[in-house]
Amino acid sequence: MNQMSGRKHSEVASYATQYSADFVERWDELIDWEKRKAGESGFFEELLRQHGVRSVIDVSTGSGFHAVQLKEAGFEVVATDGSSTMLTKARENFRQRGLEIESHYMDWLALDPTVLGKFDAVVCLGSSLCHVFEAHDRLRVLEKFRALLKPGGLLIVDQRNFFAIRAGNFKASGNYYYCGTNACVTLGHVDQHLCEFIYTFDETEQYRLKVYPLLPGKLATEVLASGFGAHESYGDFQRDYDMMTCDFVIHTARAV
C-alpha cells in the first residue's frame, strides 16, 4: 500500500494522510481475515507453488494479511510497506499470531536487492499500485519489483477492476476482498483521472481513498514494458472471467 502522489493531482491527500491511524485501526474489520481467507481459498498459495516459489516479498503488506497467509503456508516471507501506520498494524498482527516475519518500512523506490536480497516472487496486492498516478512512475516501481526477482521470478499484482468502474458497473460483493459486515465501500468522484472510494463503518465513521483508475489493459502493457513476460490475468481468482462483472483483476508475469 505504497503511494507516490500524482503531481497533476495535488488534491489527492498524501499517503500517510489517507491511511490515518484511526482508519488503519479499523482496516481489519473491513477485510475480515477469516472470511477473506475462505473467499481466496488458497489461490495465491497454490499459484506460487505451481511456479516453484519458496521465497516471497510482499511489497504492499498493509495490515499483513497476505504475509501471514503465506508464512503459515510455509513460504519464506519478507514484508514491506510505505505507510508507517499500516506496517505498525502488520507487525502487531504478526506478533499476535506468533510469527517471525522480517518487515521493513520502505517506499517502493527504496526497494534495494542489495539490502533485501532477491526472491522467487514479488506480490503487490490490495490494488496498491493504483496509488501511483503517473505512468512513468509506475514503470519505475515495476522495474524496482523486477530487480528484486531472481531470473524467471514471478510477479503478482492485483487491482480494482476500473474497466467496469469507469463504465458505471461498480460493485463490492463482499465475497473475496472486503468481507466485513459492519463496513461498506461506495464510490465518490470518478473520472478518467481519479477514483474516490468511501469506506463507511457502522454507518457513521467514514474514510476516503483517492486513487488512479488504472485500466487492466494499461497495467498489463506497463508490466510487459518493465522487464516481464508471460503475462496472464484472473478475474476474482478465475482464469475465465467477465471484465464487466468481476471486482478485482489479478495480473501475473515472469521476470525475463
C-alpha positions as CSV (number, residue, x, y, z in Angstrom):
1,M,0.0,0.0,0.0
2,N,2.6,2.5,-1.1
3,Q,1.9,5.8,-2.7
4,M,3.7,8.4,-4.8
5,S,1.1,11.2,-5.2
6,G,0.4,12.3,-8.8
7,R,1.9,15.7,-9.4
8,K,-1.1,16.6,-11.6
9,H,-3.4,15.7,-8.7
10,S,-2.4,17.9,-5.9
11,E,-5.9,17.5,-4.4
12,V,-5.0,13.9,-3.6
13,A,-4.1,13.5,0.0
14,S,-0.6,12.2,0.8
15,Y,-0.4,8.5,1.5
16,A,0.2,9.0,5.3
17,T,-2.8,11.2,5.5
18,Q,-5.1,8.9,3.6
19,Y,-4.2,5.9,5.8
20,S,-4.6,7.6,9.1
21,A,-4.1,5.7,12.4
22,D,-7.8,5.5,13.1
23,F,-8.6,4.3,9.6
24,V,-5.9,1.6,9.8
25,E,-7.2,0.5,13.2
26,R,-10.4,-0.4,11.5
27,W,-8.9,-1.9,8.4
28,D,-9.1,-5.5,9.5
29,E,-12.8,-5.0,10.2
30,L,-13.2,-4.1,6.6
31,I,-11.2,-7.2,5.4
32,D,-12.5,-9.8,8.0
33,W,-9.5,-12.1,7.8
34,E,-11.3,-15.4,8.2
35,K,-13.9,-14.6,5.5
36,R,-11.3,-13.3,3.1
37,K,-9.2,-16.4,3.6
38,A,-12.2,-18.5,2.8
39,G,-13.0,-16.4,-0.2
40,E,-9.5,-16.7,-1.6
41,S,-9.5,-20.4,-1.0
42,G,-5.7,-20.7,-1.2
43,F,-5.5,-19.1,-4.6
44,F,-2.2,-17.3,-4.1
45,E,-0.5,-20.1,-2.2
46,E,-1.4,-22.5,-5.0
47,L,-0.3,-20.1,-7.7
48,L,3.1,-19.7,-6.0
49,R,3.5,-23.4,-5.6
50,Q,2.7,-24.0,-9.3
51,H,5.6,-21.7,-10.1
52,G,8.0,-23.4,-7.7
53,V,8.2,-20.3,-5.4
54,R,9.8,-20.6,-2.0
55,S,10.8,-17.0,-1.1
56,V,8.3,-14.1,-1.4
57,I,8.5,-10.4,-0.7
58,D,5.1,-8.7,0.0
59,V,5.8,-5.1,-1.1
60,S,2.4,-3.7,-0.1
61,T,1.8,-5.7,3.1
62,G,-0.8,-3.4,4.6
63,S,-2.1,-4.9,7.8
64,G,-0.2,-8.1,7.0
65,F,-3.0,-10.4,5.8
66,H,-1.2,-12.0,2.9
67,A,2.2,-12.1,4.6
68,V,0.6,-14.1,7.4
69,Q,-1.2,-16.5,5.0
70,L,2.0,-17.1,3.0
71,K,4.1,-17.6,6.1
72,E,1.6,-20.0,7.6
73,A,1.6,-21.9,4.3
74,G,5.4,-22.5,4.6
75,F,6.8,-19.7,2.3
76,E,9.8,-17.6,3.3
77,V,8.3,-14.1,3.6
78,V,9.6,-10.6,3.8
79,A,7.0,-7.8,4.2
80,T,7.4,-4.1,3.4
81,D,5.1,-1.1,3.3
82,G,5.5,2.6,2.7
83,S,2.9,3.5,5.4
84,S,4.2,3.5,9.0
85,T,0.6,3.1,10.3
86,M,0.0,0.1,8.2
87,L,3.4,-1.5,9.0
88,T,2.8,-1.0,12.7
89,K,-0.5,-2.8,12.4
90,A,1.1,-5.6,10.4
91,R,3.8,-6.1,13.0
92,E,1.1,-6.2,15.7
93,N,-0.7,-8.9,13.7
94,F,2.5,-10.9,13.2
95,R,3.1,-10.8,17.0
96,Q,-0.4,-11.8,17.9
97,R,0.0,-14.9,15.7
98,G,3.4,-15.8,17.0
99,L,5.0,-15.3,13.6
100,E,8.5,-14.0,12.9
101,I,8.3,-12.2,9.6
102,E,11.0,-9.8,8.6
103,S,9.5,-6.4,7.8
104,H,10.6,-3.0,6.6
105,Y,9.2,0.5,6.5
106,M,10.1,1.2,2.9
107,D,8.8,3.1,-0.1
108,W,8.7,1.2,-3.4
109,L,11.5,3.3,-4.9
110,A,13.7,2.5,-1.9
111,L,13.5,-1.3,-2.5
112,D,17.0,-2.5,-3.0
113,P,18.1,-6.1,-3.7
114,T,21.5,-5.4,-2.2
115,V,19.7,-4.8,1.1
116,L,16.7,-7.1,0.9
117,G,18.1,-9.9,-1.3
118,K,16.4,-11.5,-4.3
119,F,13.2,-13.5,-4.3
120,D,11.3,-16.1,-6.2
121,A,8.2,-13.9,-6.2
122,V,7.1,-10.3,-5.6
123,V,3.4,-9.8,-4.6
124,C,1.8,-6.4,-4.7
125,L,-1.8,-6.8,-3.6
126,G,-4.7,-4.6,-2.4
127,S,-4.9,-2.6,-5.6
128,S,-1.9,-0.7,-4.2
129,L,-0.2,0.2,-7.5
130,C,-3.2,2.4,-8.3
131,H,-1.9,4.8,-5.7
132,V,0.6,5.8,-8.4
133,F,-1.0,8.3,-10.8
134,E,1.7,8.8,-13.4
135,A,2.6,6.0,-15.9
136,H,6.4,6.8,-15.8
137,D,6.3,6.5,-12.0
138,R,4.5,3.1,-12.3
139,L,7.1,1.9,-14.7
140,R,9.9,2.9,-12.3
141,V,8.1,1.0,-9.5
142,L,7.6,-2.1,-11.7
143,E,11.3,-2.0,-12.6
144,K,12.1,-2.0,-8.9
145,F,9.9,-5.1,-8.5
146,R,11.8,-6.7,-11.4
147,A,15.1,-6.0,-9.7
148,L,14.0,-7.9,-6.6
149,L,13.3,-11.1,-8.6
150,K,15.6,-14.0,-9.4
151,P,15.7,-14.8,-13.2
152,G,12.3,-16.2,-14.1
153,G,10.8,-14.9,-10.9
154,L,7.1,-14.4,-10.5
155,L,5.3,-11.0,-10.2
156,I,1.7,-11.0,-8.8
157,V,-0.1,-7.6,-8.7
158,D,-3.8,-7.0,-8.4
159,Q,-6.1,-4.0,-8.9
160,R,-9.6,-2.9,-8.7
161,N,-11.5,-3.5,-11.9
162,F,-11.5,0.1,-13.2
163,F,-12.7,-1.1,-16.6
164,A,-16.1,-1.9,-15.0
165,I,-16.0,1.0,-12.5
166,R,-15.3,3.6,-15.3
167,A,-18.2,2.0,-17.3
168,G,-20.5,2.6,-14.3
169,N,-20.6,-1.0,-13.2
170,F,-19.1,-0.8,-9.7
171,K,-19.9,-3.5,-7.2
172,A,-18.4,-4.6,-3.9
173,S,-19.6,-8.2,-3.5
174,G,-18.1,-8.8,-0.1
175,N,-17.3,-12.3,-1.2
176,Y,-13.5,-12.0,-1.6
177,Y,-11.8,-8.8,-0.6
178,Y,-13.7,-6.6,1.8
179,C,-15.8,-9.1,3.7
180,G,-16.5,-7.2,6.9
181,T,-20.2,-6.9,7.7
182,N,-20.1,-3.6,9.6
183,A,-18.3,-1.8,6.8
184,C,-19.3,-0.9,3.3
185,V,-17.5,0.5,0.3
186,T,-19.1,3.0,-2.1
187,L,-17.8,5.5,-4.7
188,G,-17.3,9.2,-4.6
189,H,-16.0,11.1,-7.5
190,V,-15.0,9.0,-10.6
191,D,-13.5,10.1,-13.9
192,Q,-10.6,9.0,-16.1
193,H,-8.1,10.6,-13.8
194,L,-9.4,9.9,-10.3
195,C,-11.4,7.4,-8.4
196,E,-12.6,8.1,-4.8
197,F,-13.6,5.2,-2.6
198,I,-15.6,5.8,0.5
199,Y,-15.3,3.4,3.4
200,T,-18.1,3.6,6.0
201,F,-18.1,1.8,9.3
202,D,-21.1,1.2,11.4
203,E,-23.0,3.6,9.1
204,T,-21.2,6.5,10.8
205,E,-17.4,6.6,10.7
206,Q,-16.2,7.4,7.2
207,Y,-12.8,7.5,5.4
208,R,-11.9,8.2,1.8
209,L,-9.2,7.0,-0.6
210,K,-8.3,8.7,-3.8
211,V,-6.5,6.6,-6.4
212,Y,-5.8,6.4,-10.1
213,P,-8.4,4.5,-12.1
214,L,-5.9,2.3,-13.9
215,L,-7.4,0.2,-16.7
216,P,-6.3,-3.5,-16.6
217,G,-5.1,-3.5,-20.2
218,K,-2.9,-0.5,-19.4
219,L,-1.4,-2.1,-16.4
220,A,-0.7,-5.3,-18.4
221,T,1.1,-3.2,-21.0
222,E,3.2,-1.5,-18.4
223,V,4.1,-4.8,-16.8
224,L,5.4,-6.1,-20.1
225,A,7.3,-2.9,-20.7
226,S,9.1,-3.3,-17.4
227,G,11.1,-6.4,-18.0
228,F,8.4,-9.0,-17.6
229,G,6.9,-11.6,-20.0
230,A,4.3,-14.4,-20.0
231,H,1.5,-12.1,-18.6
232,E,-1.7,-13.7,-17.5
233,S,-4.7,-12.4,-15.7
234,Y,-7.5,-13.6,-13.5
235,G,-10.8,-12.0,-12.5
236,D,-11.8,-12.7,-8.9
237,F,-9.5,-15.7,-8.8
238,Q,-10.9,-17.2,-12.0
239,R,-8.9,-17.7,-15.3
240,D,-12.1,-17.2,-17.3
241,Y,-14.0,-14.1,-16.3
242,D,-16.2,-11.3,-17.5
243,M,-14.4,-8.0,-17.4
244,M,-17.7,-6.2,-16.7
245,T,-18.6,-8.2,-13.6
246,C,-15.5,-9.0,-11.5
247,D,-14.4,-6.9,-8.6
248,F,-10.6,-7.3,-9.0
249,V,-8.2,-8.3,-11.7
250,I,-5.0,-10.2,-10.8
251,H,-2.0,-10.0,-13.1
252,T,0.9,-12.4,-13.1
253,A,4.1,-12.2,-15.1
254,R,7.6,-13.7,-15.2
255,A,10.9,-11.7,-15.0
256,V,12.8,-12.0,-18.3
